[in-house]
Amino acid sequence: MPMNDYLVLSRGQWSADARPQEVQRAIDAFYVWYEQGLAEGRLKPGSRLEQGARIVAQGLVTDGPFAETKEWVGGYWFIVAETLEQAAAIGAENPCLRFGLTLEIRPLDATRAHVTVPTNETPANWR
């Protein structure tokens, strides 16, 4: 099967009851796992995100994000896998999951958007 790229969004915050030393060990283990995944070609680089942001919408530019804290995106990277299930299995190896973070893993769609092709942005009543 061909290999595909999957976007990984790291969401949430560290568990409030976790000890900072335990979380730091998980962070250190994450970077070992991440660097190994890059070297093996199972992962592609990403980045942590800074706290500042701007929300841009029709006629509006404002500070943000305004999502509830548990939904904040803290960073992103990419997983290289044959299927979404395989990408999720790779993501499940992330040592930071034990301390409150969650991962959203999404397949990438490289096709050009067209109004007649249903996507995440398409209103339900158009389908």
C-alpha positions, 0 to 999 in steps of 0.5 A: 500500500502507498504511504500517506501523511497524516496531520497530528494535532496535540490538544489539551493541557497537562493533568493538573494532578501530575507532578512536574517531574513526571511530566518532564520525563514524559516530555523527554521520552516524547522527544526520544520517540519523536526523533526516532520516528523522524529517523525511521521515516514514520514521522515528519517534523512539526512544531509546538505552537506559541500561545498568541494567535489571531482569528480571521473570519469574514470582516473580522480579525481578533485575538484568539484562540477562544476555544475552551482551554481543553481544546487548545492546539499545542503543536502539530507534526505528521505521521507517515503510515499506510492507513488512518488506523496505522497512524493512530497506532503510531500516535498511541505510542506518544509518552505524553498521552499519560498526562492529559494530552490528546492527539487528533490525527487527520488524513490529508486531502491533496485534491483541489477543493470544489464546491460540488465535492463534500468536505468538512466545510460543506453544509449538511443541507448541501449534501 
